[in-house]
Amino acid sequence: QEIDEGEQLISESTLSNYLKKLDDDEYIIKKGWNHYEITEKGKNRFNTLSLGQVEDKKPLNYPPEIIRRRRNYDHWILWMVYNNSSCRWSDFNEKDNNVFINNSSLSKNLNSLIESGYVRKEEGEYKITESGKIEYSRMLKSYDLDRQAILEEESKRIEEITKKTNDFFDEYGIEDDKIKFRFLNTILKLNYSKVENLLKNRDDFNKIVLFLSINHPYYYPEYITIERFAHEFDIKKTTLEFFIDKIVEEDYFNIKFFKLIESKDKIYYFKVNDKIERSLRVIVDDYITRFTYLNKLYENLENHTPNIILTNIIDQILAESCGLIIHMSLKDSLKSFIPEYLKYLAYKIETEKKLTTDESKLESLIWQTISEEFQGFEKGMNQTQNGTEDHPYDTDRYLLETLDVTYLSKLYYVLHPEFLQEIEIDDPKNFNHIIELINSGEIQDAETFFNSENNKLNHLEKLVLEDIIATVQGEFKKSLKISQKIIQKYDLLYIGYLFQSITSFLMGEYGLALDQINKGIEKRTNASLKSHKVQILMKLGEKENALKLIEENLSQNQNDLTFLRLMCLYNIVDQKCYMDTWKEVFNAINNLIEDDPNNEELKILKSILLFCNSKYKGARNLIDEYIDFNPLHKKPSIHTSAYFVLVYSYIAEGKFQKALEIANLILILYPNNPKSYLIKAVVIGYSLIFNNQNKDINSEIFQALIYKAISLDPIKSNQALYLQYESIILAEVDELNKAIEIIDQAINLFPERSSFPMKKAYLLTNSDMEKKALELLDELIVRFPSRRVELYRWKSFIFFKIKDFEKGLDALNNIIDLAPEDKKTLNNKALILAKLNKRKEALETIEHVVSLFPEDGNSFDSYGEILMELGEYQKAITKLEKAIELEPKGWFISETYKKMAKCYEELDNEKQAKLYFRKVEEIKKKMLPLDRDVYED
């Protein structure tokens, strides 16, 4: 019925929510656009409510003995809420019932199921969600139920989904049974609730699955483009593209999809265990087994026949597959696909097969052999291709230090067991509720609740909460006064000294913060005080002392979560997470997650490590799988940090539009958070350098975003890091003078950080002001004696650039005794010795380096360069190839390719020289412009 706007009693959004609820509960059914009809179940419910009757409680269905026997309470609850329309708390813990779960266990398991999205609570009743139905189906398979029972349960789920699916088919005129089957087979395996927060319209989700179902290889040559589909099925093109990418490229639903690419605008999709994939797998298995057996048969014969090579096997797979399971016209597409498919199968067998039977052992051996052969095959392929498509775009990683998950905060410490053991909380319910509100970014609500309930809190609880609220509001002077009160009243407790020092730390008063924490340690030696001291030392640049303190505490307790986390922090701040020690740090973060699997901060730290090591998809998958992005669950620290990693990973892969979409979303979600503006500035900044096609993107907008972030962030060190990033971008877009002005502002804000004046030296060097850069470095050597090695090494680089090799060698000799095994110092020394034509010393030095660091690609790159200086071009190529093999995405790799090209030029191999020069040009497009030229002669 049409209703005038003035007469409408229920808002559109409220009406939509309740219609969805009634539809989910099967009280109504959607027949078409804005057309709903009541069901028999709905009529009965209506009559009951109209007559004011109280519904009789139907007898409950209880799980069978085989499920109850294991006492997995979460399984009991899932079974109950699936097999009954809803359950109340009392249904699980009345002694007369067939199931009884004590209150503590019931609360824990219900909360866990709700947090996982498997169960929802409505008006005191618990109901299963769409995700819960899928989890229920999985759960049943872990029990030894008879086949018929499992099929019956699965049949219920299918019947429920097919009811809604038929309505969708009718509405959009889908009549092809093959498409219907493929759609249903896919929709049953994809969990809509996982994207419900991003994709509010269920029909849009169905349309996305329909697109995949229509564009299947079986329908070749028929195809519907994204543009046409979006128009005909009334869905935004950007929405369709975004979710196709998440499903296919990112395995967002943990279901593998494959692509056959005929052209850029014509891609066919099929998923694992599809008929095509199963048929292809049978053919591949047959030829791979034949390949392995026959090569083994002939390898020890004196006059053996030539080995069967992998290229021949691929040709045979193509010959049998095309025309049988794939259209002949897709032969070239399949040929490109098979190598990736072989890699997928080899990895799957290696990681999933348990070696429990002779058959499984044999299969694993076969695929292990293929993996070894495939490495050689890929190497040969790479020599004939450009090989630079997946080289990442350069990104500055110092901004990672500004993320809220990086440093330990007051909120972290009040949740630490040490705080809870020492300080007795009289009113834990209200105290914890206020902490939860602060964690959610609801600072005003936290303050209001605190003011209304503080009469129930004891004196210390009030002071602690007042201090935290003042801190998160950026009222640092107020916080200092409160923490001073804590110290005066509770002199023997550590918390006042800790809070006072953290506030000074946030204000950028690091010397004062160190004095304050040392006073606390004199009164009370405990882990919280020591751990914060580590953070101060790192800000002061005393990283060796910070590391020593971390290692001392870990030697006493190697499982101390706080100091393991600080070890991760140390490596991120010191930029080592993508250098020498990242595997050790990665193991540490995995240990933390093992002890605290639901900690989202730890998952983000792990994603940062993955990102730093160019594992962009892995970083995104980790965040997508474990971070709750529900906008109703406000978690600014978690969300801004997670989105930051997502944005950076997309930029590194050149996906600027996706990065921009996320940046715009986070600004809507958290419009008053400095990280929201920083994230947008990051996207705009790198777009100015690498993707400046949008007329709406310019330097003024970029600078305005940085200043907005600075105005909202009260932490001085963060402000300085934002300014450093601004100076980097301005320098890269040819505003060097402005960049130097900006880095001076960063230096004034954070004079304790040596990296800022060192960045200024870099900018001066690129502005042909090498003399000024060298004078600045001499000043820094006096001001920052602990950074002498790094500073002298930078001096040697500048002398190398201006071809004053003698002075470059003198600079290195100043530090060689301080760091006799420093890789970069020895590398630079070997190169300068070669330039000075000191052949023997140069070779001895570089051979010493590669013996110390046999897995370091840059060392082999330097070895190759030294051999070039000595005129040994063929030997140089061997070393340069080793550098590429060790670190194909290394920061130095464009220089390696350039050296390869020059070697081939000297050897009169014009074809190979051109190939490597093309690679250099491709990579240089993804490098920051100043870095492109910094090593040029």
C-alpha positions, -999 to 999 in steps of 0.1 A, spaced: 0 0 0 13 35 -9 17 57 22 22 95 22 55 105 37 37 125 64 16 95 74 45 70 75 47 56 111 80 36 107 112 50 92 126 33 61 156 19 79 136 6 108 111 -10 85 138 -26 65 154 -41 96 121 -56 109 111 -69 75 144 -87 73 138 -102 108 103 -114 99 116 -129 67 145 -147 85 119 -160 111 97 -172 81 67 -152 92 66 -134 58 80 -141 24 93 -116 -2 74 -121 -35 89 -92 -55 101 -56 -52 83 -41 -21 59 -70 -22 56 -93 9 31 -119 19 24 -135 53 31 -172 57 10 -198 76 36 -196 104 31 -158 103 -7 -161 105 -5 -184 135 19 -160 152 -4 -130 144 -35 -148 158 -16 -157 190 -6 -121 195 -40 -107 185 -58 -128 211 -32 -121 238 -24 -157 241 8 -170 257 23 -195 233 28 -230 247 65 -238 250 72 -265 225 92 -295 237 128 -289 231 150 -310 207 181 -321 225 214 -333 210 220 -370 207 241 -389 232 271 -391 209 273 -352 210 265 -349 247 291 -375 256 321 -353 246 309 -323 268 319 -297 241 294 -272 254 297 -250 223 286 -280 202 256 -286 226 245 -249 222 249 -249 184 229 -281 181 201 -267 204 198 -233 186 198 -250 152 172 -276 160 149 -253 179 136 -220 166 153 -203 196 165 -211 231 165 -192 264 193 -193 291 172 -216 312 169 -242 284 206 -250 290 209 -251 328 177 -265 343 185 -297 361 155 -315 347 167 -309 311 186 -334 290 215 -309 289 229 -290 318 256 -264 316 267 -245 347 263 -207 346 301 -200 342 306 -224 313 273 -213 297 283 -176 298 317 -183 284 305 -205 255 276 -183 246 298 -152 245 323 -170 224 296 -181 199 282 -146 198 316 -130 192 323 -156 165 290 -146 148 275 -181 151 247 -171 176 228 -139 181 207 -127 211 173 -111 206 150 -102 234 164 -127 258 165 -155 233 194 -171 214 191 -179 177 215 -193 152 230 -171 125 238 -179 88 274 -184 99 263 -206 127 244 -229 103 276 -234 83 296 -240 115 269 -264 126 273 -284 94 310 -285 99 306 -296 135 284 -325 126 312 -340 105 335 -344 136 311 -369 151 305 -405 141 269 -399 132 253 -423 107 254 -410 71 216 -406 69 216 -383 100 242 -360 85 224 -359 52 191 -350 69 208 -322 88 224 -309 56 191 -312 38 175 -288 63 201 -262 56 198 -266 18 160 -264 20 162 -232 39 186 -215 15 168 -228 -17 135 -211 -5 152 -177 -7 172 -187 -38 140 -195 -58 126 -160 -50 159 -145 -63 157 -166 -95 121 -156 -101 127 -119 -95 156 -118 -120 144 -143 -145 171 -170 -141 158 -201 -160 190 -220 -170 192 -251 -147 230 -252 -151 234 -217 -139 209 -224 -110 229 -255 -100 262 -237 -101 248 -207 -82 233 -229 -55 265 -250 -52 285 -218 -46 261 -199 -24 259 -229 0 296 -226 6 299 -188 9 289 -172 42 270 -140 35 272 -129 72 310 -126 68 304 -96 44 271 -84 58 287 -53 74 302 -43 41 274 -54 18 240 -46 34 219 -59 6 216 -97 4 204 -95 -32 237 -78 -41 256 -107 -27 235 -131 -47 241 -111 -78 279 -113 -73 276 -151 -70 254 -151 -101 281 -132 -121 306 -160 -112 281 -187 -121 273 -172 -155 309 -166 -165 319 -202 -163 342 -220 -189 313 -243 -199 295 -213 -214 323 -202 -237 322 -183 -260 292 -166 -242 302 -140 -217 286 -111 -198 309 -82 -190 311 -65 -156 296 -33 -171 267 -51 -188 260 -72 -158 260 -42 -135 236 -24 -157 212 -53 -163 211 -65 -126 212 -31 -110 244 -33 -90 272 -8 -88 302 -18 -110 326 -9 -82 308 -31 -57 309 -60 -82 346 -56 -89 355 -52 -52 338 -84 -41 348 -105 -71 384 -96 -62 379 -105 -26 363 -139 -35 387 -149 -63 420 -131 -56 420 -130 -18 402 -163 -10 382 -143 14 358 -172 21 386 -198 22 373 -213 -10 397 -215 -39 385 -200 -72 405 -203 -105 405 -180 -135 409 -187 -172 419 -154 -188 411 -150 -225 416 -113 -225 417 -84 -199 380 -80 -202 370 -116 -206 377 -139 -176 360 -172 -168 358 -185 -133 356 -220 -117 361 -232 -82 380 -261 -65 360 -294 -67 340 -280 -96 335 -307 -123 361 -290 -145 387 -288 -117 381 -325 -107 385 -336 -143 416 -315 -148 430 -329 -116 426 -365 -128 444 -357 -161 472 -338 -143 477 -365 -117 481 -391 -144 507 -372 -164 526 -361 -133 528 -396 -119 540 -408 -154 566 -381 -155 580 -390 -121 580 -428 -126 596 -428 -161 623 -403 -151 631 -425 -120 632 -455 -143 656 -441 -167 679 -420 -145 703 -448 -135 705 -466 -169 738 -462 -187 722 -454 -220 690 -439 -208 665 -422 -230 663 -384 -226 644 -373 -195 608 -364 -200 607 -326 -194 579 -306 -177 572 -286 -208 562 -318 -227 540 -328 -198 521 -295 -200 517 -299 -237 502 -334 -232 478 -321 -205 467 -294 -229 461 -319 -257 439 -342 -236 420 -314 -218 411 -291 -247 380 -302 -265 372 -326 -237 367 -305 -206 377 -270 -219 367 -254 -252 395 -256 -278 395 -218 -282 406 -215 -245 438 -235 -252 461 -205 -248 443 -195 -216 447 -230 -202 484 -231 -211 490 -200 -191 469 -214 -162 485 -249 -158 518 -238 -143 500 -219 -115 477 -249 -111 506 -272 -107 521 -249 -80 488 -249 -62 485 -287 -62 521 -291 -51 516 -267 -22 483 -283 -12 498 -318 -11 529 -306 8 509 -288 35 477 -309 39 487 -345 33 494 -366 63 520 -393 57 500 -421 72 496 -446 44 519 -459 16 496 -441 -9 499 -407 8 537 -411 11 539 -419 -26 517 -390 -36 538 -366 -15 570 -379 -30 556 -374 -65 546 -338 -58 579 -331 -40 597 -341 -71 574 -319 -92 581 -289 -69 619 -293 -74 614 -296 -112 591 -267 -113 616 -244 -97 639 -250 -126 611 -247 -150 600 -213 -136 636 -201 -137 637 -209 -174 604 -192 -179 616 -161 -160 646 -158 -183 623 -154 -213 598 -130 -196 602 -96 -181 597 -109 -146 590 -76 -129 552 -75 -128 550 -83 -90 578 -60 -79 562 -38 -52 559 0 -53 583 17 -29 567 28 4 581 45 35 575 24 66 584 47 94 547 56 98 541 21 112 555 35 144 526 58 148 499 31 148 481 27 181 489 -10 183 527 -3 182 535 10 217 521 -2 250 495 22 264 479 28 298 450 7 287 474 -22 281 489 -19 315 456 -17 335 446 -50 318 480 -66 326 479 -93 353 505 -74 373 480 -45 378 451 -68 387 473 -87 412 486 -56 430 456 -33 429 423 -46 443 393 -34 423 362 -30 446 338 -24 417 351 -45 388 318 -43 368 318 -5 365 356 -2 363 357 -27 334 327 -11 317 345 23 316 377 6 302 356 -11 275 340 23 265 374 39 262 387 10 242 358 15 218 366 52 214 334 62 233 353 86 254 324 110 261 302 81 271 330 68 294 334 101 311 296 105 315 293 70 330 323 76 352 307 108 366 274 91 373 289 60 389 321 72 406 305 71 440 307 33 437 345 33 430 372 35 456 397 64 456 424 47 436 400 34 410 387 69 405 422 84 401 433 56 377 402 61 355 404 99 356 440 97 345 433 74 316 403 95 304 424 127 305 452 109 286 430 97 257 415 131 255 450 146 251 447 166 283 483 157 294 488 184 320 456 173 338 469 137 336 502 146 352 484 163 381 463 131 386 493 108 385 511 130 410 481 126 434 484 88 429 522 89 438 515 111 469 487 89 482 500 55 471 538 60 472 546 23 474 525 14 443 541 14 409 511 26 389 515 64 397 551 64 385 542 44 354 512 67 344 533 98 351 561 86 329 537 75 301 521 109 300 556 127 298 565 101 270 534 111 250 543 148 254 577 142 239 595 148 272 616 116 270 643 127 294 618 135 320 599 103 313 631 83 319 637 101 352 602 94 364 603 57 354 637 53 371 622 68 404 595 42 402 620 14 396 639 26 427 607 22 447 594 -10 431 611 -32 405 585 -47 383 579 -58 347 555 -29 338 580 -2 348 609 -20 330 588 -25 299 579 12 296 616 21 302 623 0 270 599 22 251 615 54 263 650 42 254 639 34 219 625 69 215 658 83 228 676 63 202 693 42 228 683 10 210 712 -11 222 702 -4 259 666 -11 250 675 -44 235 697 -54 264 668 -48 288 644 -68 267 669 -97 265 675 -96 303 639 -100 310 633 -127 284 663 -147 298 644 -148 331 611 -157 315 612 -165 278 574 -166 276 568 -131 290 542 -117 267 550 -81 273 587 -84 265 581 -107 235 558 -80 222 585 -54 229 609 -74 209 584 -71 180 581 -34 186 619 -30 187 623 -46 153 595 -26 137 608 7 151 644 -1 142 633 -11 107 647 -46 112 614 -64 105 623 -66 68 660 -70 73 680 -96 92 660 -107 121 624 -109 109 620 -147 112 630 -146 148 605 -118 154 578 -137 134 583 -167 157 580 -144 187 547 -130 175 533 -165 167 541 -175 203 522 -145 216 492 -154 194 493 -190 205 489 -178 242 463 -152 233 445 -163 201 417 -137 203 440 -107 206 434 -85 176 464 -63 183 487 -92 179 471 -102 146 478 -67 133 514 -68 145 518 -101 126 502 -86 95 527 -57 98 556 -83 97 540 -99 67 537 -66 49 572 -56 57 584 -88 40 564 -82 9 537 -108 18 509 -84 10 482 -109 3 490 -128 35 488 -96 55 454 -88 41 441 -123 45 451 -123 82 433 -90 88 402 -100 68 399 -133 87 405 -121 122 397 -84 126 360 -76 133 352 -46 111 316 -44 122 310 -6 124 287 -11 153 317 -25 173 337 7 176 374 -1 180 393 30 167 428 17 176 422 -17 160 403 -5 130 426 24 120 457 2 124 442 -26 104 430 -3 77 464 13 76 481 -21 68 454 -28 42 460 5 25 497 1 25 495 -34 11 473 -23 -18 496 7 -26 526 -17 -27 507 -37 -53 497 -6 -73 460 -9 -64 455 28 -57 417 28 -63 412 1 -37 434 20 -13 414 51 -19 381 33 -12 393 22 22 407 56 30 373 72 23 355 45 44 377 51 74 371 88 72 334 82 74 338 57 103 362 78 124 360 114 113 377 128 144 406 104 145 441 116 132 449 82 116 418 86 93 434 117 78 468 101 78 456 71 58 439 94 32 472 114 31 492 82 25 470 73 -5 470 108 -20 508 111 -14 517 80 -32 491 87 -59 509 120 -66 541 100 -73 529 69 -90 493 73 -102 487 111 -107 458 106 -132 430 121 -110 427 158 -114 412 161 -80 444 149 -64 470 176 -58 497 187 -34 475 212 -16 449 185 -7 478 162 5 493 189 27 459 198 41 453 162 52 487 160 69 480 192 88 445 179 99 461 147 112 487 168 131 460 190 146 441 160 159 471 140 173 485 153 206 515 131 205 546 151 194 566 121 180 536 112 158 534 148 145 571 147 136 567 114 117 537 129 98 559 158 88 587 135 78 563 117 55 551 150 41 587 160 33 593 127 15 563 132 -8 571 168 -15 607 160 -23 595 133 -47 572 157 -66 601 182 -71 594 205 -42 628 199 -26 631 233 -9 597 230 7 606 194 17 637 207 35 616 233 54 592 206 65 619 182 77 633 211 98 599 213 115 601 176 123 636 180 138 624 208 160 594 188 172 615 156 180 652 166 183 660 133 201 654 113 169 685 111 147 666 98 116 650 132 109 683 151 104 696 121 85 666 124 62 676 161 58 711 150 48 695 127 22 675 156 8 705 179 7 725 152 -12 697 150 -38 697 188 -41 734 188 -51 743 202 -17 767 174 -7 789 198 12 761 209 34 750 173 39 786 163 50 787 193 75 753 182 89 766 146 93 797 158 112 774 177 136 752 145 141 783 124 149 789 146 179 752 148 189 744 111 184 776 91 193 756 58 195 747 63 157 783 68 146 785 36 125 754 46 105 765 83 102 800 75 90 786 50 65 763 77 51 794 100 48 812 73 28 782 70 5 782 107 -3 820 106 -9 814 76 -32 787 96 -51 810 125 -57 838 101 -66 861 111 -37 869 74 -29 899 81 -6 878 101 18 850 75 15 875 49 27 887 71 55 851 75 67 847 38 69 880 32 86 867 54 115 841 28 123 856 -6 112 868 -14 147 834 -4 162 815 -28 138 840 -53 124 812 -75 110 787 -49 100 774 -60 66 768 -26 51 801 -11 62 821 -41 48 800 -39 16 808 -2 11 844 -8 19 848 -36 -7 832 -14 -34 855 16 -26 886 -6 -26 875 -18 -61 871 18 -73 906 25 -60 918 -5 -80 929 -24 -49 919 -58 -64 932 -82 -38 918 -62 -8 884 -57 -25 880 -94 -33 891 -105 2 867 -81 18 836 -91 -3 844 -128 0 845 -122 38 811 -105 36 794 -134 16 809 -159 40 793 -140 69 760 -134 51 755 -162 26 717 -155 23 721 -117 17 713 -108 -19 728 -73 -17 762 -87 -8 763 -108 -40 751 -77 -59 782 -59 -45 804 -89 -54 791 -87 -90 798 -50 -91 834 -55 -79 840 -81 -105 827 -57 -131 851 -31 -119 878 -57 -124 866 -65 -160 855 -100 -152 820 -98 -167 811 -134 -170 820 -141 -133 801 -109 -124 769 -123 -141 771 -154 -119 772 -134 -87 744 -110 -99 722 -140 -107 728 -153 -72 716 -119 -58 684 -121 -79 678 -157 -68 682 -147 -31 662 -115 -31 641 -111 -63 623 -81 -47 653 -66 -28 656 -29 -25 687 -30 -47 673 -52 -75 670 -25 -102 707 -19 -98 714 -56 -101 694 -58 -134 713 -27 -146 746 -43 -139 735 -75 -156 726 -54 -187 760 -37 -187 778 -70 -184 760 -84 -214 768 -52 -233 805 -57 -226 801 -93 -237 784 -81 -270 752 -99 -261 728 -72 -273 696 -93 -269 702 -101 -232 714 -65 -225 681 -51 -239 661 -76 -219 677 -65 -186 675 -28 -195 637 -33 -200 635 -48 -165 653 -19 -150 628 5 -166 598 -15 -154 611 -15 -118 621 22 -119 585 31 -125 577 17 -90 606 33 -73 605 67 -56 620 91 -81 649 103 -59 659 67 -53 659 61 -91 687 86 -95 706 83 -62 729 56 -75 733 70 -110 768 79 -122 
